[in-house]
């Protein structure tokens, strides 16, 4: 068992993000997950990420507040307890248009399963 305490989770900067404070909850330097990693992202008002595609699928789950996610299909607002799946190579941007912070749980697979 590997426990990550929120108050001990290491912060990290995600490429292409602005006004976002990320904390690594599982994977990478935190735990030995083999297939995915998990983080929590706090989006300040006006915070978000650039419109870009990455080769990995993603799942976002909003814990608090709301964010607008834009894809080729259009825009949608995801609010508290809503989740969204983004396919591999699906471009997206995220923006917090509100005056309150938004908190989102993020789960993304590794490009290749890790070996230990």
C-alpha positions in Angstrom: 0.0 0.0 0.0 1.2 3.5 -0.9 -0.6 6.4 0.7 -0.2 10.0 -0.5 -1.3 12.6 2.0 -2.7 15.7 0.3 -0.7 18.0 2.5 2.5 16.1 1.5 1.8 15.8 -2.3 4.5 17.4 -4.4 3.5 20.2 -6.8 4.4 20.2 -10.4 3.9 22.5 -13.4 2.1 21.1 -16.4 3.3 22.3 -19.8 0.9 24.8 -21.5 -1.0 25.5 -18.3 -1.4 29.0 -16.7 -3.0 30.0 -13.4 -3.0 26.3 -12.4 -1.5 24.7 -9.3 -1.0 20.9 -9.7 -0.3 18.3 -7.1 0.8 14.8 -7.9 -1.3 12.3 -6.0 -0.2 9.0 -7.6 2.4 7.8 -10.1 5.8 9.2 -11.2 7.8 10.1 -8.1 4.9 9.5 -5.7 3.9 5.8 -6.2 4.5 2.8 -8.3 1.4 2.9 -10.4 2.2 1.0 -13.6 -0.5 2.1 -16.0 -1.6 5.7 -15.1 -0.9 8.7 -12.9 -3.3 10.9 -11.0 -3.1 14.5 -9.9 -5.3 17.3 -8.6 -5.4 20.7 -10.4 -6.5 23.9 -8.8 -7.5 26.4 -11.5 -7.5 30.0 -10.4 -10.0 32.4 -11.9 -8.8 32.9 -15.5 -6.6 29.9 -15.2 -6.5 27.1 -17.8 -4.5 25.3 -20.5 -3.8 26.0 -24.1 -5.6 24.3 -26.9 -3.4 21.3 -27.8 -3.7 17.6 -28.5 -1.6 15.0 -26.7 -1.3 11.3 -27.6 -2.8 10.0 -24.4 -6.4 9.7 -23.3 -7.5 11.7 -20.2 -10.2 11.7 -17.6 -11.1 14.9 -15.8 -13.4 15.0 -12.7 -14.4 18.3 -11.2 -14.4 18.3 -7.4 -15.3 22.0 -6.9 -16.3 24.9 -9.1 -16.5 24.7 -12.9 -14.4 24.9 -16.0 -15.1 25.3 -19.7 -13.5 22.6 -21.9 -13.2 23.3 -25.6 -12.7 20.6 -28.2 -13.2 20.4 -32.0 -16.8 19.5 -31.2 -17.5 22.7 -29.3 -17.4 23.9 -25.7 -19.0 22.4 -22.6 -19.0 23.5 -19.0 -18.2 20.8 -16.5 -19.3 21.4 -12.9 -18.9 19.8 -9.5 -19.0 16.0 -9.8 -19.1 16.1 -13.7 -16.4 14.2 -15.5 -15.2 14.2 -19.1 -13.2 11.7 -21.2 -10.9 12.9 -23.9 -9.6 10.5 -26.5 -6.0 10.2 -27.5 -5.0 13.0 -29.9 -8.2 14.9 -29.1 -7.3 18.6 -28.8 -8.7 20.5 -25.9 -8.4 23.7 -23.9 -9.6 24.4 -20.4 -10.5 27.8 -18.9 -12.0 28.8 -15.6 -14.3 31.7 -16.6 -15.6 32.2 -13.0 -14.4 34.3 -10.1 -13.9 31.3 -7.9 -11.2 28.6 -8.0 -12.0 25.2 -9.6 -10.5 21.9 -8.5 -10.2 19.0 -10.9 -9.0 15.4 -10.5 -6.9 14.3 -13.5 -6.1 10.7 -14.5 -3.8 10.0 -17.5 -2.1 6.8 -18.6 1.6 6.5 -19.1 2.7 6.1 -22.7 4.1 2.7 -21.8 3.4 0.7 -18.6 6.2 1.2 -16.1 8.4 -1.7 -15.0 9.9 -1.9 -11.5 
